[in-house]
Amino acid sequence: MLSSSGRLRNMRMDAVHGSTPLDPSGLPDPGRPRFCGRCANPMGEVNLADRPRPVCPSCGWTYYAKNAVGAAATVVRAGCLLLVQRAHAPYQGDWMLPAGFVEYGEDGADTVVRELAEECSLVVKVTGSPLIYFGRDDPRNPSYLLVYPAVLSEPSAMPVAGDDAMACGWFPPEEIPANIAFEGQRRAIADWRVRQTT
């Protein structure tokens, strides 16, 4: 039996998926092709490596589903973590680290700088290597989340919500909101909280 949070997650995923094809794992795969990306012929399915995969019967091109990659930042001031409140579905109204999908050919650190400017009107500098988290509860795609430490270029700068954020704010470890969007984000923030007490 699903817990209430599991049922809510499934309802959110159903609301966003609609007719999105599912991978044999049961996860959504919006990129699963019906036609070949090379020769445009209809795709068939062949069992390869323990699962059915779209394969072009004409040219042999095989489609392999890929996890999305996002990048987020932990920006801290006076012991408080910067979070943004989501303005759009999925998880509209929930809080998270400033983050976004890594564009094709973009370095994750550059994604963080871009997202902080778009969502918070802040200029930041990435100060280290990322921690990596994985999540399956984003109804758009399973994804890896690269979480980089970053600092404000101007320490007194104030965040101003924009783009995908309806609000932003600074939260001490004991006042992190309960409604955190996405599995990878929840784990990253929980790990940050633990590091503050050790």
N, C-alpha and C positions, 0 to 999 in steps of 0.2 A: 504494500500500500504506500502511495506517495505521501510525503509530508505536505503540509500546507505550502511551504516554500517551494517544494518540488512541483506541486500542482500549479502554483503561480508562475513558476519559470516555464512550464510547458504551455500554459495559456499565453504567456508573452511570446514564446517561440511560435506557436500556432498563429497568433495574430500577425506576426511579421512575415512568416514563411508563405502563407497562402499556397500558391502552386509551385513553390521552389522545390526542385527535385532533391531527393535525399540521397546521400552516399550510402553504400551498403552498411556502413557503420551506424546509420540512422541519423546522422548529423546532416544539416542542410548543406547543399553544394550548389550555390547559384551559378557556378561556372560549368556545371556538367553539360556537355554539348549534345545536341541532337544531330548536328551536322559537323563534318570534318573541318577543322580549322585550316587545313592545307588544301584540300581539293573540293570541299563543299558537298561531298556525297553524304547521304544519311549514315549515321554511325550504327554499328551493331554492338553487341555485348559479348565478351569472351571472358571466361574465368581465368584470371591470371593472379598468381600469388595470393590465393585463398579468397578472392573476391571478384565479382563481376566488374569489368572495366569497359568503358566505351572504346571500341576499336574500329577504325575505318576499314571496311572490307575491300576498298579499292586500293588505298595506298599504304595501309598498315599503321598509320599514325595512331598512337595509343594515348589516351588522356589519363593523367594522374592528378587527382584532386590535391590541392595545396592549402595548407593552413595560411590564414592571413597573418600579417605581422604588424603590431602596433608598437608605439614608443610613448613612454610617459616619463615624467620627471618628479623626483622628490625635491621640492624647494622648501627650505625651512628658514624661518625667521623667529628669533627669540623662543626657540623650542617648539614653535607651532608649524604644522604642515599645511601647505597650500592645497586646497581642494576646489574643484569647480562643480557646480550643479548642472546636470544635463538639461538642455532645453528641448531635446527631441527624443523620440523613441529610437531604439529601445531603452528602457529604464529612464524614461523622462522623469525629472525631478529627483533622481538619485544623485549621489555625490561620487566623485572619483578624482584621481590625480589628473592634472592636465595631460591630455594624451590625444593621439590620433593615429590613423593608419599610415604606415611607411609607404610613400609613393614608390613606384617602380624606379629603380636606379638611385634612390635617395638613401643616404646614411641615416641610421636611427637617431644619431645625435643631432643631425640637421632637422629631423622631424620634430624633436623636442623643442628646439629653438623656434621653429615655425609655429608650432601649436601654442606655445606660451605667448607669443605675440598675438596670434589670432584669438585665443580664448580669454586671455587675461591682460592684454596690452602691456606685457612685460618683456624686457630684454634679459635673457639669461645666458650663462656660460655653463656648459657641461663640464663637470669636474672629475669624472671617473668613468669606469667601465660599467655596463649595465648588469643588473640582475635579471634573470629570465624566468618568466612565469608562463603557464599554459592554462587556457580556459576553454570550456566547451559550452558555456551558457550564453554566448552572444548569438542571437538567432540569425544573424547574417552570415556567420562563419566561425568555426573554431579558430582560435588564434593564439599566437605567441605574443607576449607583452615584454618588451625590453624597457626596464625601469632604470633611468640614469639619474645620478645625483647631479644637481645643478644649483647654481647660486645666482642671485640677482646682480646684474651689472651695476645697478643703482640701488644700494641697500634700502633706501627710504621709499622706493617706488611703491605705489599702491596699485593692486590689481583692479582692473575694470572689466567686467564680464562682456564678452562679445562672441561672435560666431556661434558655436554650438553650446555655449555656456549661458545660463540664465542668471547665475550668481557665482561669486567666488569668495573664499574667505580663508582665514588662518585658524587652525584647530590644534589645541594642545592634545597630547596623546589620550588623555582621559575624556576628551569631549568629541572624539571622532564620531560623526553621525552613524547610526545603525544601518541606514539604507545606502550601502555602497554598491555601485553598479559593477557587474562583471566579476567572475571568479578570479581571474588573474589580478585584478585591481584589489579585491578583498584580501588576497594572500599577500600582495606587496605591502599594503597598508598595515596588515597585522604584523608582518616582519619588521616594518619600520617602528611600530609601537614597541615591540620586544627590544629592539636595539636601543630605545630611549631609556629602558629600565635596567640595562646591563652595563 
